[in-house]
């Protein structure tokens, strides 16, 4: 898993900092999996790895499609806090698309779409 994040940094022309990667994984409660292979991870761990990949290069816009759908309540909140923190620290815009209503109270700017005919 750690190699996966190192490749993201390398391909973006950034220095590979194992300490920074470990800190990010700690925030997502998966630092114990740093040396695990992708096929050894649960769906929730894969989802948290995807979040780590989304923020590792400090993008100006973070697009998160269903970032919490496979996470329990605790890890859902941890992942949201990380996304919001990274967006704030890096001055990034954060766009989340989801059906997960647990995250609504964590954002003041939301757009709800409905397919109901009026």
QUINOR-V115553 format. One record per helix or strand. SS is the DSSP state (~ for helix, > for strand). FROM is the first residue (numbers start at 1). TO is the last residue. If there is no record, write none. Layout:
BEGIN
ss from to
SS FROM TO
SS FROM TO
END
This chain:
BEGIN
ss from to
~ 2 11
~ 18 27
~ 31 33
~ 38 40
~ 43 55
> 61 65
~ 73 90
> 93 97
~ 101 106
END
